[in-house]
Amino acid sequence: MQNQCHTLNRYCTIHKHRLCNGQNDCAMGADERQETCLKLTQRSCVRSFSQNQGLLKIPVDWVQDGVVDCLDGEDEENNWETCGKGIRRTIKYSTEKCSNAFLCKNNRLQFLEVALLCSSTSNCDEGVCLMAKSRPQITRKLFEMRTGVGKTLRSAVCVKGLENLLFLAGQRCQLETLSHPFHQFFGKNFTTDLVLPTKKRDCRYLYGEAYVFYSCSGKCLNTSCPLKRPVLHTTCSNHKSKLYSLNLQLGSITIVQTSRERFHNNFFVCKNSNCIQFEKVCDLVDDCFDRSDEEECSNSFQCTDKSGFLALSQKCDGKVDCKDLSDECNDSCRRKVVKNEVILGIAFCMGVAGIIFATGSIIKGFQSIQKAEKSGEFINQSMVLMISLGDLLTSAYLLTLTSVHWIHGSGFCEYQFEWISGAPCTVIGVFNSIGSSISSLVMAIVSYFRLRGTVMALRYRRSEEVTRKLKVKVGLLLGGVVLFSLTVSIFPLIDALDDWFVNGLVFDKGIKLFLGVMGKSQLVKIVRGYHGSHEIAQEQSGNSVSWNTFQEMISEMFSQDYDPVRGKKLSFYGNDPVCMFKAFVLLDDPQVVFVWAYHSFYFLCFVCVAVCHGAIAILAKTSQVRGNRVFNSLSRKVSLICLTDFCCWMPFLICCVLHTAEIMDMSPWYQIFSLNILPLNSVLNPVLYNDIFTTVRNYLKRPQIANANPVPEATPEAGPRS
């Protein structure tokens, strides 16, 4: 049995022990591309009939198969680690932990290890992996125009009717003969006539025959002809019907082929000496099986792990197409938590300043509450304390996010999907949302109480004493604010509302069928490719299928030997690495109602703050005490409050409207608003609502004013105390 030979194709028969040895012994590496070579043991041994090759790994299929393949018989021993259960029990061949197997589409008694999914040559995953791939629509051929002596190939822009448009653009088409030296041979109709524009063009988005003829005719900018190797009589062994002729340029024997009563040798010669048609050259598919038909083209991007070729438009487009993420994690577009270092620096400074100011305001607030004797002062200081707590949460969010950015650095790109779908991102997003909601709502409430206090002060009404009943009322009011903010922040995380707030699923990175964030439109293709259209009707859109249904149907594609295969939810806060709520939405987004209710809440808070402080400013200027410096100081302060609120929220709300109405794509501005503009209030609020700088200045000057006589001032109930 060990002496058996394997016939791999009509050109190659090879001994079993020369398979999967890392050396190409057959044309196109057929001996190394066998299905059995995909699963090699972790241990190595000396093969019985290839002792001169030294230690080699052997295919898992050879282990415990009743045939001794290792010289010492190690392959038939019972000490091999296994994975799976029952009929799916297999020898473990990788260092990865054991996982569920992929059940073959047409026969679920057969299976494929997850590590081989979308990397195998078997038909087990046929159709499923094809559905998972995202490929642009490409045209591989030129238009063929019949003539009396053969055919003429025309570019799409040179077809009748479009030539006039080309002429208006200052170009024209002309007939020429492809003059590449490797293509002229002795015989009938050996030329290739082309109708191409006279002006050179960018060929990075041409494919197949169009790419070859344009580049080899000198009609491409910065692109060389991929036809590097001549067609010789020793090449094209993979073609059955061929004739021999004389190459007029090289003076050697060449191969020609007949097609529709016309001879030609329009072949691309692969490095392994096989030949393919021009339409298969530079078409993003490895048709040579040695990648030579794609590696010499400038219209593609090759994944770092050499798993495939992508169109240049697929590089850095935000969608993962390479199994190793190299199309999105490269020198051109290596994503970080914060895209811009300037935005990052400003966010860090604002976070530090916000924590310092908010902490100072909280300390002063506790002291002022304990000393408060009048109701107006107690209410004012309690509200300011809550605003400071909200601002502290927002500032802590900024510092946490900048820390995550610096910890992961350039390595964040490979980690990004674990981050945006993980609990830490959701938690800091919730805390930031709670902080923003508390600050905004309490600012509106304290603005109302300040207006009320100012009116009472102008009427010379004395403030009431602080009572237990007042403390309970204020406590209930602030507790209601916290409860409301908490409810609004965790509402999108309720499982029953997943179909409105989940933005996608992120699967284990070891399952190459699912790359990056999988949306419903991608999942519905995979599910149809595996289960068929009877599970999800062709006319049924992905958005009409629930996330739980997708989870169940995907789980059915795998065995249940270990934990079920389920995707991690990309929550409401995971749409961007900065972990904020999804502010920019379109009308067809399921979250549009909630998001705009959220925006409306902030807008109403801003209107309340602006109206109340505007009224305070008017009353201060028109009252009999407008000369009082307390009221003058208050007037300036309320103007700053309104101005900062306006500068933070109005541009943001305008951008939200423009994005939802699809007038402008405001997505590039998302991080600027999230990290620099909206948190600005968190830094300024402690200064504007609580005289921190005044307190510090008075503390530093206390020796000079220790003996000074205090000057009594008339202070309104809550208005002038800021």
C-alpha positions in Angstrom: 0.0 0.0 0.0 2.9 2.4 0.8 4.2 1.9 -2.7 1.1 3.1 -4.4 1.3 5.9 -6.9 -1.2 8.6 -7.5 -2.3 9.9 -10.9 -3.2 13.5 -10.4 -3.8 14.4 -14.0 -3.0 13.2 -17.5 0.5 14.6 -17.2 1.6 13.7 -13.7 1.7 10.4 -11.7 3.6 10.6 -8.4 4.4 8.5 -5.4 2.2 9.0 -2.4 5.1 10.1 -0.1 6.0 12.9 -2.5 2.7 14.5 -2.0 2.4 17.5 0.4 6.2 17.8 0.9 6.5 21.5 0.1 8.0 20.9 -3.3 6.2 21.2 -6.7 6.8 17.9 -8.5 3.8 18.3 -10.9 2.9 21.1 -13.3 1.0 23.9 -11.6 1.9 22.4 -8.2 -0.9 19.8 -8.5 0.8 17.6 -6.0 0.7 20.4 -3.3 -2.8 21.6 -4.1 -4.5 18.3 -3.2 -7.3 18.5 -0.6 -5.4 16.2 1.7 -2.5 18.7 1.8 -4.6 21.3 3.6 -4.6 19.3 6.8 -1.1 18.4 8.0 -0.1 17.0 11.4 1.6 19.2 14.0 4.3 16.5 14.5 6.8 15.6 11.8 8.3 12.2 11.0 10.6 10.6 8.3 8.4 9.1 5.6 9.0 5.5 4.8 9.7 5.9 1.1 11.1 9.5 1.2 13.8 9.1 3.8 16.1 11.5 2.0 13.7 14.4 2.6 14.2 14.4 6.3 11.5 15.2 8.8 8.2 16.1 7.2 4.6 16.7 8.3 2.1 14.2 7.0 -1.5 14.6 6.0 -4.0 13.9 8.8 -5.7 11.4 6.5 -2.7 9.2 6.8 -2.9 9.0 10.6 -4.4 5.7 12.0 -5.5 4.6 8.5 -4.0 1.1 8.8 -1.0 2.0 6.6 2.4 2.8 8.1 3.7 6.0 6.5 6.3 7.0 9.1 9.5 5.1 9.3 9.0 4.5 13.0 5.3 3.7 12.7 4.3 6.8 14.8 1.4 7.6 12.5 -0.5 4.4 13.6 -0.1 4.9 17.3 -3.1 6.0 19.5 -1.5 9.0 21.2 -2.8 11.6 18.7 -4.9 14.5 20.0 -8.4 14.6 18.5 -11.2 17.1 18.0 -14.9 16.6 17.4 -17.3 13.9 18.5 -18.7 10.8 16.9 -18.4 10.7 13.1 -16.8 14.1 13.2 -13.9 13.0 15.4 -10.6 14.0 13.6 -7.0 14.2 14.4 -6.1 17.7 15.6 -3.8 19.4 13.1 -3.5 23.0 14.4 -2.6 24.8 17.6 -6.1 26.4 17.6 -8.6 25.2 20.1 -11.2 22.7 18.9 -14.3 24.2 17.4 -17.5 23.1 15.7 -17.2 21.7 12.2 -19.0 23.2 9.1 -21.7 20.7 7.9 -21.5 20.2 4.2 -24.3 21.9 2.3 -25.6 18.9 0.3 -24.8 16.2 2.9 -24.7 17.1 6.5 -23.2 13.8 7.5 -20.0 15.1 5.9 -18.2 18.1 7.3 -15.3 20.5 6.9 -13.1 21.9 9.7 -13.7 25.6 10.3 -10.0 26.4 9.6 -10.5 25.1 6.0 -13.7 26.9 5.4 -13.5 28.9 2.2 -9.9 27.6 1.7 -10.8 24.1 0.5 -11.1 22.8 -3.0 -13.9 20.4 -2.0 -17.5 21.2 -2.9 -18.6 21.0 0.8 -18.8 24.8 1.1 -19.6 25.3 -2.6 -21.8 28.3 -3.2 -21.7 29.5 0.4 -18.2 31.1 0.2 -19.0 32.5 -3.2 -22.0 34.2 -1.7 -19.9 35.6 1.1 -17.4 37.3 -1.3 -17.9 40.8 -2.4 -16.7 41.4 -5.9 -17.3 44.3 -8.2 -19.0 43.7 -11.6 -16.2 43.6 -14.2 -16.1 43.3 -17.9 -13.4 41.0 -19.2 -13.9 41.2 -23.0 -13.9 43.8 -25.8 -16.7 44.0 -28.3 -16.1 41.7 -31.2 -16.9 43.1 -34.7 -17.1 40.6 -37.6 -15.2 41.4 -40.8 -14.6 39.5 -44.0 -11.2 38.3 -43.0 -11.6 37.7 -39.3 -12.7 39.9 -36.5 -11.9 43.3 -35.1 -12.1 44.1 -31.3 -13.5 47.4 -30.2 -13.3 49.2 -26.9 -16.7 50.1 -25.4 -16.2 53.8 -26.0 -15.6 53.1 -29.7 -18.9 51.4 -30.4 -21.1 53.2 -32.9 -23.1 55.8 -31.1 -20.6 56.5 -28.4 -17.8 57.6 -30.8 -19.5 61.0 -31.1 -19.4 61.5 -27.3 -15.7 60.6 -27.4 -15.1 63.1 -30.2 -16.8 65.8 -28.1 -14.3 65.0 -25.3 -11.4 65.8 -27.6 -10.6 62.2 -28.5 -11.1 59.8 -31.4 -10.9 56.1 -32.2 -8.5 54.6 -34.6 -7.9 51.1 -36.1 -4.6 49.5 -35.3 -2.9 46.1 -35.2 -1.5 44.7 -32.0 2.2 44.8 -32.6 3.4 42.9 -29.6 6.5 40.9 -30.8 5.4 37.6 -29.3 2.2 37.4 -31.4 3.3 37.5 -35.0 3.6 34.0 -36.6 3.7 32.6 -40.1 0.2 31.7 -41.3 -3.2 33.1 -42.1 -4.9 35.9 -40.1 -2.2 36.2 -37.6 -2.9 39.8 -36.7 -5.3 41.2 -34.1 -7.1 44.3 -35.2 -8.2 46.8 -32.4 -10.3 49.9 -32.4 -9.1 52.0 -29.4 -9.0 55.6 -28.4 -5.9 57.5 -29.4 -5.5 59.1 -26.0 -4.0 57.2 -23.1 -6.2 56.4 -20.1 -6.1 55.1 -16.6 -6.3 51.3 -16.9 -6.5 50.4 -13.2 -10.2 49.6 -13.6 -10.0 47.5 -16.8 -9.8 43.7 -16.6 -9.2 40.7 -18.7 -8.8 41.1 -22.5 -9.5 44.9 -22.3 -6.6 45.3 -19.8 -4.2 43.2 -22.0 -5.0 45.0 -25.3 -5.0 48.5 -23.8 -1.7 48.0 -21.9 0.1 46.1 -24.7 -1.0 48.7 -27.3 0.6 51.5 -25.2 -2.8 53.1 -24.4 -2.4 52.9 -20.6 -0.9 55.4 -18.1 1.8 53.9 -15.8 0.9 50.4 -16.8 3.1 47.8 -18.5 2.1 45.0 -20.7 1.6 41.7 -18.7 2.7 39.6 -21.7 6.3 38.8 -20.5 6.8 35.3 -21.8 6.7 34.2 -25.4 4.4 31.4 -26.6 6.8 28.6 -27.4 6.3 25.0 -28.6 7.2 23.8 -25.1 4.4 25.9 -23.4 0.6 25.5 -23.2 0.7 21.8 -22.2 -2.8 22.3 -20.7 -4.2 22.9 -24.3 -5.3 19.8 -26.2 -5.9 21.1 -29.7 -2.9 23.1 -31.0 -0.9 23.6 -34.1 2.7 24.6 -34.6 4.0 27.5 -36.6 7.0 29.8 -36.8 7.4 32.9 -34.6 8.5 35.6 -37.0 10.2 37.8 -34.4 12.0 35.1 -32.4 12.7 32.7 -35.1 11.4 29.8 -33.0 8.6 27.3 -33.1 5.4 28.6 -31.5 1.9 27.3 -30.9 -1.3 28.5 -32.6 -4.9 27.6 -32.1 -7.9 27.8 -34.4 -11.0 29.6 -33.3 -14.0 30.3 -35.6 -11.9 29.5 -38.7 -9.2 31.9 -37.6 -5.7 31.1 -36.3 -4.3 33.0 -33.3 -1.8 32.6 -30.5 -3.3 35.1 -28.1 -2.2 33.3 -25.1 -0.9 34.4 -21.7 1.9 32.1 -20.6 1.9 31.4 -16.9 5.2 30.9 -15.0 4.3 27.2 -14.7 4.2 27.2 -18.6 0.5 26.7 -18.8 -1.5 29.0 -21.0 -4.8 30.9 -20.5 -6.9 33.2 -22.7 -6.5 36.9 -22.5 -9.9 37.4 -20.9 -8.7 35.5 -17.9 -5.6 37.7 -17.4 -5.8 40.4 -14.7 -9.4 39.6 -13.9 -8.9 39.2 -10.1 -8.9 35.4 -10.3 -5.9 33.1 -10.1 -6.4 31.2 -13.3 -2.8 30.0 -13.6 -2.8 28.6 -10.1 0.5 30.2 -9.5 -0.8 33.8 -9.3 1.4 34.9 -12.3 -1.7 36.0 -14.3 -2.5 38.6 -11.5 0.8 39.5 -9.9 2.0 41.3 -13.0 -1.1 43.6 -13.2 -1.5 47.0 -11.7 -5.3 46.8 -11.4 -5.5 44.7 -8.3 -4.5 44.5 -4.7 -3.2 41.1 -3.4 -4.0 40.1 0.2 -0.9 39.7 2.3 -1.7 36.1 3.0 -2.0 35.6 -0.8 -5.5 34.3 -0.4 -6.9 36.3 -3.2 -6.9 39.5 -5.4 -9.2 42.4 -5.0 -10.1 45.4 -7.2 -8.3 48.6 -6.2 -11.7 50.0 -5.3 -12.0 47.3 -2.6 -8.9 48.5 -0.8 -9.6 50.8 2.1 -13.3 50.9 1.4 -14.3 50.0 5.0 -15.4 46.5 4.1 -13.2 43.5 4.9 -12.5 41.3 1.9 -9.1 39.7 2.8 -9.1 36.9 5.4 -6.1 38.6 7.1 -7.8 42.1 7.0 -4.8 43.3 4.9 -7.2 45.2 2.6 -8.3 47.4 5.5 -5.2 47.2 7.7 -2.3 48.4 5.6 0.0 51.5 5.4 -2.7 53.3 3.4 -5.6 52.9 5.8 -4.5 51.4 9.1 -7.5 52.3 11.3 -7.0 53.6 14.8 -9.5 54.5 17.6 -9.2 58.2 16.7 -8.5 58.9 13.1 -6.6 62.2 13.6 -3.9 63.0 16.0 -5.1 66.6 16.4 -8.6 65.4 17.4 -6.9 62.9 19.8 -4.8 65.7 21.4 -7.7 68.0 21.9 -9.9 65.2 23.3 -7.1 64.3 25.8 -6.6 67.9 27.0 -10.4 68.4 27.3 -10.7 65.2 29.3 -7.9 66.2 31.7 -9.3 69.7 32.1 -12.9 68.5 32.4 -12.0 66.0 35.2 -10.0 68.7 37.1 -12.8 71.3 36.8 -15.6 68.8 37.5 -13.9 67.4 40.5 -13.3 70.9 41.9 -16.9 71.8 41.3 -18.1 68.6 43.0 -16.0 69.3 46.1 -17.2 72.9 46.3 -20.8 71.7 45.6 -20.8 69.3 48.6 -19.4 72.1 50.8 -21.9 74.6 49.6 -24.8 72.2 50.1 -23.8 71.6 53.7 -23.6 75.3 54.4 -26.8 76.3 52.5 -29.4 77.9 54.7 -31.8 79.2 52.0 -33.8 77.1 49.6 -32.7 78.9 46.5 -29.0 78.4 47.3 -29.6 74.7 48.2 -31.4 74.0 45.0 -28.8 75.8 42.9 -25.9 74.0 44.4 -27.6 70.6 44.2 -28.2 71.2 40.5 -24.7 72.3 39.9 -23.4 69.3 41.7 -25.4 67.0 39.4 -24.2 68.9 36.3 -20.6 68.3 37.5 -21.2 64.6 38.0 -22.5 64.3 34.4 -19.5 66.3 33.2 -17.2 64.1 35.1 -18.6 61.0 33.3 -18.1 62.7 29.9 -14.5 63.7 30.7 -13.7 60.2 32.0 -15.1 58.9 28.7 -12.6 61.1 26.8 -9.6 60.0 28.9 -10.6 56.3 28.6 -11.0 56.5 24.9 -7.6 58.3 24.4 -6.0 55.7 26.7 -7.4 52.8 24.5 -6.0 54.6 21.4 -2.5 54.8 22.9 -2.6 51.3 24.4 -3.4 49.6 21.1 -1.7 52.0 18.7 -1.4 50.8 15.1 -2.4 47.3 16.2 -5.9 48.5 16.8 -6.9 47.8 13.2 -6.7 44.0 13.7 -8.5 44.4 17.1 -11.2 46.8 16.0 -14.0 44.3 15.6 -13.4 42.8 19.0 -13.5 46.3 20.4 -16.6 47.7 18.8 -18.6 44.5 19.6 -17.2 44.1 23.1 -18.6 45.0 26.5 -16.0 47.7 27.3 -17.0 49.8 24.3 -20.7 49.5 25.2 -20.0 50.4 28.8 -18.1 53.6 28.2 -20.7 54.5 25.5 -23.5 54.1 28.1 -21.6 56.1 30.7 -20.9 58.9 28.3 -24.6 58.9 27.2 -25.7 59.0 30.9 -23.3 61.9 31.6 -24.5 63.9 28.6 -28.1 63.4 29.4 -27.7 64.3 33.1 -25.8 67.5 32.2 -28.2 68.6 29.5 -31.4 67.9 31.5 -30.1 69.4 34.7 -28.8 72.5 32.9 -32.4 73.1 31.7 -33.8 72.6 35.2 -31.3 74.8 36.9 -31.9 77.5 34.2 -35.6 77.5 35.2 -34.8 77.8 38.9 -32.3 80.6 38.3 -34.9 82.5 36.3 -37.4 81.9 39.1 -34.9 83.0 41.7 -34.0 86.2 39.8 -37.7 87.1 39.5 -38.2 86.6 43.2 -35.1 88.6 44.0 -36.3 91.5 41.9 -39.6 91.4 43.8 -37.6 91.5 47.1 -39.2 88.2 48.2 -37.2 86.5 50.9 -36.0 82.9 50.3 -37.4 80.1 52.4 -35.3 78.1 54.8 -33.9 74.7 53.9 -36.3 72.0 55.2 -36.3 68.2 55.1 -39.3 68.3 52.8 -37.3 70.5 50.4 -34.4 68.0 50.5 -36.7 65.1 49.7 -38.2 67.0 46.7 -34.8 67.9 45.3 -33.6 64.3 45.9 -36.6 62.9 44.1 -36.1 65.4 41.2 -32.5 64.5 40.8 -33.2 60.8 41.2 -35.8 61.1 38.4 -33.1 62.8 36.2 -30.7 59.9 36.8 -33.4 57.3 36.2 -34.4 59.0 32.9 -30.8 59.3 31.7 -30.1 55.7 32.6 -33.3 54.5 30.8 -32.5 56.4 27.7 -29.0 55.2 27.6 -29.7 51.4 28.1 -33.0 51.4 26.1 -31.1 50.5 22.8 -29.5 47.5 24.6 -32.7 45.6 25.4 -32.6 42.2 23.6 -36.2 42.5 22.5 -35.3 45.6 20.5 -32.3 44.1 18.6 -33.9 44.4 15.2 -34.0 48.2 15.7 -30.7 48.8 17.4 -28.2 46.1 16.4 -25.9 47.3 13.6 -24.5 43.9 12.6 -22.9 40.7 13.9 -19.2 40.0 14.5 -18.1 36.3 14.4 -15.0 34.6 15.7 -12.1 35.6 13.4 -11.2 32.0 12.9 -14.4 31.5 10.8 -13.3 33.0 7.4 -16.8 32.8 6.0 -17.7 35.9 8.1 -15.3 38.8 7.7 -15.6 42.0 9.7 -19.0 43.3 10.5 -21.8 41.2 8.8 -24.9 43.1 8.0 -28.3 41.7 7.1 -27.7 42.1 3.3 -24.5 40.0 3.5 -26.0 37.4 5.8 -29.1 36.8 3.7 -26.9 35.9 0.7 -24.9 33.3 2.8 -28.1 31.8 4.3 -29.7 31.5 0.9 -26.5 29.9 -0.5 -26.6 27.3 2.2 -30.2 26.7 3.1 -31.7 27.7 -0.3 -34.4 30.2 -1.1 -37.1 28.1 0.6 -35.9 29.4 4.0 -35.7 33.1 2.9 -37.8 33.9 -0.2 -36.0 35.7 -3.0 -38.4 38.6 -2.8 -37.8 38.9 1.0 -35.2 41.5 1.9 -32.6 41.0 4.6 -34.1 43.8 6.7 -37.3 41.8 7.2 -35.5 38.9 8.8 -34.8 39.2 12.5 -31.3 38.9 14.0 -32.3 35.9 16.0 -33.5 34.1 12.9 -30.1 34.7 11.3 -28.3 33.5 14.4 -30.4 30.2 14.4 -29.9 29.6 10.7 -26.2 30.2 10.9 -25.9 27.9 13.9 -27.5 25.2 11.9 -24.7 25.4 9.4 -22.2 24.1 12.1 -22.0 21.1 14.3 -23.0 21.4 18.0 -20.0 19.6 19.4 -18.9 22.8 21.3 -20.4 26.1 22.0 -22.9 27.2 19.3 -21.6 29.4 16.6 -23.2 32.8 17.3 -22.2 36.3 16.3 -21.5 39.0 18.8 -24.0 41.9 18.5 -22.7 45.2 17.2 -24.7 47.4 19.6 -26.1 50.9 19.2 -22.8 52.2 20.6 -20.5 50.1 18.4 -21.0 51.8 15.0 -17.7 53.6 15.5 -14.6 52.9 17.6 -15.3 56.0 19.7 -18.3 54.1 21.1 -20.9 56.9 20.9 -24.5 56.6 19.9 -25.3 56.5 16.2 -25.9 60.2 15.6 -25.9 60.4 11.8 -28.7 58.2 10.4 -30.7 58.0 7.1 -34.4 57.8 6.8 -34.4 54.0 6.0 -32.4 53.3 9.2 -34.4 51.4 11.8 -32.9 53.7 14.5 -33.9 56.9 12.9 -37.0 57.5 15.2 -35.0 56.9 18.4 -32.0 59.0 17.3 -34.1 61.9 16.3 -36.1 61.7 19.5 -32.7 61.8 21.3 -31.7 64.9 19.2 -35.0 66.6 19.9 -34.5 66.1 23.6 -31.1 67.8 23.5 -32.6 70.6 21.3 -35.4 71.2 23.8 -32.9 71.4 26.6 -30.9 73.9 24.7 -34.0 76.0 24.0 -34.9 75.9 27.7 -31.4 77.0 28.7 -31.3 79.8 26.1 -34.8 81.1 26.9 -34.3 81.1 30.7 -30.9 82.7 30.6 -32.0 85.2 27.9 -34.8 86.2 30.2 -32.4 86.5 33.1 -30.1 88.8 31.1 -33.1 91.0 30.0 -34.3 91.3 33.6 -30.9 92.1 34.8 -30.5 95.0 32.3 -34.0 96.5 32.7 -34.3 96.2 36.5 -33.7 98.9 39.1 -30.5 97.1 40.2 -28.8 96.9 36.8 -25.9 98.7 38.3 -25.4 96.0 40.8 -22.1 94.2 39.9 -23.7 90.9 40.8 -26.3 91.3 38.1 -23.7 92.6 35.6 -21.5 89.6 36.3 -24.5 87.3 35.9 -25.5 88.9 32.6 -22.1 88.3 31.1 -22.1 84.7 32.4 -25.5 83.8 31.0 -24.4 85.2 27.6 -21.4 82.8 27.7 -23.6 79.9 28.7 -26.0 80.5 25.7 -23.1 81.1 23.3 -21.2 77.9 24.3 -24.5 75.8 24.1 -25.2 77.3 20.7 -21.7 76.6 19.4 -21.8 73.0 20.5 -25.3 71.9 19.7 -26.6 73.9 16.8 -23.9 72.9 14.3 -24.3 69.3 15.4 -28.0 69.3 14.9 -27.7 71.0 11.5 -25.2 68.3 10.4 -27.6 65.6 11.5 -30.4 67.2 9.4 -28.1 67.4 6.4 -27.1 63.7 6.7 -30.6 62.4 7.3 -31.9 64.3 4.3 -29.0 62.9 2.3 -27.9 66.4 1.3 -24.4 65.8 2.6 -22.5 62.8 4.0 -21.5 64.0 7.4 -19.8 60.8 8.5 -16.3 62.2 8.3 -17.3 64.8 10.9 -18.6 62.2 13.4 -15.4 62.0 15.5 -14.9 65.7 15.6 -18.3 66.3 17.0 -18.1 63.2 19.4 -14.6 64.1 20.8 -14.1 67.8 20.4 -17.3 69.8 20.0 -20.0 68.2 22.0 -17.8 67.5 25.1 -16.8 71.2 25.2 -19.7 72.0 27.6 -18.3 69.4 30.0 -15.1 71.5 30.4 -16.9 74.9 30.5 -19.9 74.0 32.6 -18.0 73.8 36.0 -16.5 77.2 35.2 -19.8 78.9 34.1 -22.2 77.3 36.6 -19.8 77.4 39.6 -17.3 80.1 40.2 -14.2 77.8 40.4 -11.7 80.5 39.2 -13.2 83.0 41.6 -13.0 80.6 44.5 -9.3 79.8 43.7 -8.4 83.4 43.3 -10.0 84.3 46.7 -8.3 81.4 48.3 -4.9 82.6 47.0 -5.6 86.2 48.2 -7.0 85.3 51.6 -4.0 86.8 53.6 -4.7 90.2 52.0 -8.4 90.3 52.6 -8.4 88.6 56.0 -8.9 91.9 57.8 -11.1 93.5 55.2 -14.6 94.4 56.2 -17.1 92.3 54.2 -19.4 94.3 52.0 -22.9 93.0 52.0 -24.6 92.4 48.7 -28.2 91.8 47.8 -28.2 88.3 46.4 -31.3 86.9 44.7 -32.6 83.5 45.6 -30.7 81.6 42.9 -30.1 83.9 40.1 -26.9 85.7 40.8 -25.3 82.7 42.5 -23.6 80.9 39.6 
